[in-house]
Each structure stands twice: as C-alpha cells, then as structure tokens.
Amino acid sequence: MRIAFADMMFSWPPHGGGDVDMFHVMDGARRMGHEVRLFAVRDLDTWERGVLSQPTPFAVETLEFSGSGFNGPTLAQRFGQAVAAWEPDAVFAGQGFLMKPHLLRALARWPLVSRYHAHEAACLRDMLRFLDGKPCPCAFLETPDICRACSLERWGGEIRRGGANAWLREYLGAKAWGAAYPELVRDALRGVDIALVSTASMAASLEGLPKETRLFPSMVDISPFLAQPRDPAGCGRKVLFMPGRAEDPAKGHATLAAAAERLWAKRRDFLVKATLPQDATAAPWLEPLGWVSHREMPALYAGAAVCVAPSLWEEPFGLVAVEAMAAGCPVAASRRGGLADIMLDGETGLLFTPGDDAALADTLERLLDDAALRERLGAAGRKRARTEYGVETILERHYRPLWEDLARTRKGGGS
C-alpha cells in the first residue's frame, strides 16, 4: 500500500516527542512493506518547523512556505496537488496545529487518518488546554466565543510585536480568531476516517465528528532505558528526579518544591534533581541540571530512587513515566491524563492528587522509606514498559491492524 504522510511540524533530528512518534510510525510502515512518502512543511520564518538536517529511511518531499504565503487555503491547495501527484492509497495526517483542518479538508478524498499528540483540536490558545494553573474546562467547538476571546488575550500582544512562533503562524494563517473557524474544524473532522488520540479526554473532544476514534499510545525507543543498569545509590542521598520541561508551570515543579520543603523540615537524606535552568532559585535540597541531552537520560533515571511527574495539565501521553518504568525507576505521578493511563497505581508506581503537595510529600516519604517497595515497583514498571510500550509492540498491536483496515478502504481519491 502507498501511504502518504502529511506533517506540518516534522523535523529530524527531532525537536520533540511528536517527531519521534511520527518517525517510528513512518519507518514502521516502511519496514512492514508499505511504500511511504512524507510530505513535510518548511516554514522559512521559524526554526520550529520542518528542519531536516539528517537523512531519513523514507522518502521526503518538502513544501516551502514563507511570509503571508503560509495560510490555510494555500497550504490546502499545495498539499492536495502534491499528494495527488503521488497517487497514494491512504493518507496519514500527523502533526499540525490550527491550520491542520485546512490540510484535512484537502486530503479527505483518500482514506484518511489524523493523529493528535496534544490538545490542538480543543484549544485556540495553545496545545496544553491549561489556564490559571489548572486544566481548562472549555473547548473551542463547545465554547467558541470564550475561546476566541482567550486566544486573542494571549496572542494579541505578540501579533502587534510581529511574533512568528509556530503556533502563532498557524493561528494567523488559519484565521482561527474568526467566527467561521469552528465550523471549518467540524467539517474537516467529519472527513476523517480514523482519528488517533492517546487519552479518553482527548477522544471526548472529538466525539461524534471523525467516523472512528482510536486510543493509540505514542512511541518512544525504550531500548536505551531497558539496557541501563540500576544505580540508585550513586551520590549518597536518595535522588528524586524530575525530567522534562520542569520550568513550565503546567509540569508542576511548584508542587514538588512545596513537597520537598515539607520533607526537608523532617529529613535531609534526599536530593531533587530537576531539568531546570542552572540559575534556578537555590534550595539545599535542589540540584538544577540545566538542559540534558536524550543520551544522558537513561543514566539519570538509573541513578534515581524515584522519578517524579507532578504535572498539573492533562498530559496527552506521559513520556517520562514510560522512560522511567523502562529504566526500572519507580514513579510518583499525578493522577491525571496520560500519566494515570500509563501508571498502574500501587503496581508500577504511586499516583497522587495533582497540585496536592502534602499528598506528594507523603507519597515520596513512603517511597524513600521502603527500598523493597521501590524495587518491586521498578521491576513491575520495567516489565510493563517492555510488554506495552516498546516500538515493535505498538507497531504490531496497533499500526499493523490500522494499515490492514485502510487497505480494505478505497475512496478512489487518486483517480
């Protein structure tokens, strides 16, 4: 089968988890015997989109845009023409933000899959759907006026200053502030045969629009984490490791900091290592690590007594939980979003109420005091990561049936 992949963000080497997931999806389809071609966007006005400086094992056709030429109708026309010229049997729409509905409408003549990695189908402000320190209850298809006002409040200043990040470029190019935008999105989603999301809450935001919605985990290469030997006694103090964008308020470092202060008043046998800027506010229990390369991560998990994921927002997947489990590191995580889906409370780690620093302190104290519990949770987590979240497992369990279903579907779009 000839599968065209359309992705508005893909860069290689990867800029984020979405790029990694899409790489494995495309390479997996290629290795299963399908003919794969990626149609990618290179926006010359931002570094965030379509930078391919290393070769990929699949064919890539790059469509360049700049200035006001990066808009919904032009994007739809150019992608539609490029994909039609290749004559695919099916199309897989990957990453994209507010201009993605224009892309979907252009590709709906073929059997169409649309992948969502965050809350871009529900929020005009950003893909977090997070406001005032907590998950936002609004969704722009249900509360369009509220969401349009919120987005203009967020982006109005940037627009006046001539800002040009990836989200804002799509916000402007799609005219997402306009009254007609929600209906354009509904129309685009109705043309999707199968939408892929990673949590039930993400599925709920699409309910009744795509013909079918499936829960698919994202993919990450866990082999480096599985291979790393455990070494949690390295620095004398037990390490509590918070990876990821720890400086982002949505990630909940403030909750961890408050919990650490509670613990520090009682004991001095732990050290929080967090991927915070190295000039972060000093604390005797904190070691800010600065930027950490992906290559360094397995050893950091292996050296930690506990991985802490205190997110306040609805994590679409919970990548750090999968990595930590693969490394055999027990996890203390918020009972929210993808983290709660991935974690088995009391089996692979412990869940706590998001934002509750007292509950987190109690959870961490329990783990710090019980080496046998840490070992049991870590071993079970490693087993779950290996059996549920390995790339080959996900490809065989989820993507092979997807390709088979698409092969049985023909819209005659390329003819």
Helices and strands as residue ranges (DSSP letters): E 2-7, H 17-31, E 35-43, E 59-65, G 67-69, H 72-86, E 90-93, H 100-107, E 112-115, E 130-131, E 134-135, H 144-160, H 166-173, H 181-190, E 194-197, H 200-205, E 213-215, H 223-227, E 238-242, G 249-251, H 253-264, E 270-274, E 286-288, G 294-296, H 297-302, E 306-309, H 319-326, E 331-334, H 337-342, E 349-352, H 357-369, H 371-388, H 391-394, I 395-399, H 400-407
